[in-house]
Amino acid sequence: MRRSLSWIGIASTAIALVGCTASATTESDPQTSSTRVPRHVDESTRPQVAFDPCLDIPDEALLEAGYDPGSEENADFPAGSYTFLGCSYDSTDDLYGMNALSGNITWAEEQEKSKDHATQIEINGRRALLKFNPEVRNACDLSMETAYGMFGLTRSIFPDYAGSAPEPEWCAGLEDTARIFERYIPKEG
């Protein structure tokens, strides 16, 4: 049974969950930028979202990070002034749920939104934020800067016991997951 997963910190508005309908093809070379039209394009002058987690994170990378590709659910947030393309996944051990979002808000907007609970880090040489809010139990977020805006991960722990997991476990391993996925994000455009 799939557990409910909340969108914490990456998109502050509600996200509509719909079934995956991806029909576009992707290239297998993680450094090759695709010219495919994004699944959603907003009405702003912001850049188009160039990396689609549902289409551009290969099954091998999900498995390497410990997530079940078969659990994928589409979780996009198309809006008038910005776009988030996203997917959610369950870990292969069913202890974690993760949302991967790619959006065209600016890096400055992401930093401002997260300033009260973020630590600046680097992921494979890319600017990133590790976002830990002790008021949001069993969860941790990580955002990376991209050429079009940002890519973020929100992970929730599903402890197999009553109560919250110990705080050090909330973010444990999330940077490793980000390092795996970052290899597939285009460096430009």
C-alpha positions in Angstrom: 0.0 0.0 0.0 1.4 3.4 -1.0 1.8 5.8 1.9 0.7 9.4 1.6 3.6 11.8 0.9 3.4 15.5 1.5 5.1 18.2 -0.5 7.3 19.9 2.0 9.3 23.0 1.2 9.8 22.6 -2.5 6.4 23.9 -3.6 4.4 25.8 -1.0 1.2 25.3 -2.8 -0.8 22.1 -3.4 0.4 19.7 -6.0 -2.1 17.6 -8.1 -1.2 14.0 -8.3 -2.1 12.3 -11.6 -1.2 9.1 -13.3 2.0 9.1 -15.4 1.3 9.8 -19.1 4.8 10.2 -20.3 5.1 9.4 -24.0 8.2 11.3 -24.9 11.5 9.5 -25.4 14.7 10.5 -23.7 18.3 10.1 -24.6 20.5 7.7 -22.5 23.6 10.0 -22.3 23.2 12.0 -19.0 25.2 14.9 -20.4 23.2 15.3 -23.6 20.4 17.9 -23.5 17.1 16.9 -25.0 15.2 19.2 -27.3 11.9 17.7 -26.4 9.1 20.2 -25.5 8.3 20.1 -21.8 5.0 18.4 -20.7 3.9 21.7 -19.2 4.8 25.3 -20.2 3.6 28.2 -18.1 2.5 31.6 -19.4 5.5 33.4 -18.0 8.8 34.6 -19.6 10.7 32.2 -17.3 12.9 29.5 -19.0 11.2 26.2 -19.9 11.9 23.4 -17.5 14.7 21.4 -19.3 14.8 18.4 -16.9 11.8 16.2 -16.3 12.3 13.8 -13.4 9.6 11.4 -14.8 11.4 11.2 -18.1 15.0 12.0 -17.4 15.9 10.0 -14.3 16.6 6.5 -15.6 15.5 3.4 -13.8 19.1 2.5 -13.2 19.7 5.8 -11.2 16.5 5.2 -9.2 17.6 1.7 -8.3 21.1 2.9 -7.5 19.6 5.5 -5.1 17.3 2.8 -3.5 14.0 3.7 -5.1 11.5 1.6 -7.0 10.9 2.8 -10.5 7.6 0.9 -10.5 6.3 3.1 -7.7 6.5 6.3 -9.9 3.6 8.6 -9.8 3.4 11.8 -11.8 3.2 14.9 -9.6 3.3 18.1 -11.7 2.3 21.6 -10.8 1.6 23.6 -13.9 0.8 27.2 -13.0 0.4 30.4 -14.8 3.6 32.1 -13.7 5.9 29.1 -13.1 6.1 25.3 -13.6 7.1 22.3 -11.6 7.5 18.9 -13.3 7.6 16.1 -10.7 7.4 12.5 -9.8 7.2 10.7 -6.5 8.8 7.3 -5.6 8.8 4.8 -2.8 12.1 3.3 -1.6 12.7 -0.3 -2.4 12.6 -1.1 1.4 9.3 1.0 1.7 10.9 3.1 4.5 11.0 6.4 2.4 8.9 8.3 0.0 10.5 10.9 -2.2 9.3 13.7 -4.5 11.6 14.9 -7.3 10.6 18.3 -8.7 12.1 20.4 -11.4 11.0 24.0 -11.6 11.6 27.3 -13.2 11.5 29.5 -10.2 14.8 31.4 -9.9 17.6 30.2 -7.6 17.2 33.5 -5.7 13.5 32.7 -5.1 14.4 29.3 -3.9 17.1 30.7 -1.5 14.7 33.3 -0.2 11.9 30.8 0.4 14.2 28.5 2.3 16.4 31.0 4.1 15.2 30.2 7.6 16.0 26.5 7.5 18.6 25.9 4.8 22.3 25.2 4.7 24.3 26.0 1.6 26.1 23.0 0.2 27.4 21.7 -3.1 26.3 18.6 -5.1 28.8 17.5 -7.7 30.0 21.2 -8.0 26.5 22.6 -8.3 25.1 25.1 -5.7 22.6 23.4 -3.4 20.6 23.9 -0.3 20.0 21.2 2.4 16.7 22.2 4.0 16.0 20.8 7.4 13.0 22.1 9.4 12.7 20.4 12.8 9.0 21.4 12.9 8.3 19.1 9.9 8.9 15.7 11.4 10.5 12.8 9.5 11.3 15.0 6.4 14.2 16.6 4.7 14.6 18.6 1.5 17.4 19.4 -0.9 17.5 21.8 -3.8 20.1 22.3 -6.5 20.6 25.2 -8.9 20.0 24.6 -12.6 20.3 26.6 -15.7 16.5 27.0 -15.9 15.8 27.3 -12.1 16.0 24.5 -9.6 15.7 20.8 -9.0 14.6 19.6 -5.6 14.1 16.4 -3.6 11.7 16.1 -0.7 12.1 12.9 1.3 9.9 11.6 4.1 10.7 8.7 6.4 8.0 6.2 7.2 9.2 4.7 10.5 8.0 1.2 11.2 7.3 2.1 14.9 5.2 4.7 16.7 6.5 8.3 16.8 9.1 10.1 14.9 12.4 8.8 13.6 15.5 10.3 15.3 16.3 13.8 13.8 19.8 12.7 12.4 18.0 10.1 10.2 15.7 12.7 8.5 18.4 13.9 6.1 20.7 10.9 6.2 21.6 9.8 2.7 19.7 12.5 0.8 22.9 14.2 -0.4 24.0 10.8 -1.9 20.7 10.5 -3.7 21.1 14.0 -5.1 24.6 13.2 -6.3 23.2 10.3 -8.3 20.4 12.3 -9.9 22.5 15.4 -10.5 24.5 13.5 -13.2 21.4 13.6 -15.4 20.6 17.3 -15.1 21.7 19.4 -18.1 24.6 21.8 -17.3 23.1 24.4 -19.7 19.7 25.5 -20.9 
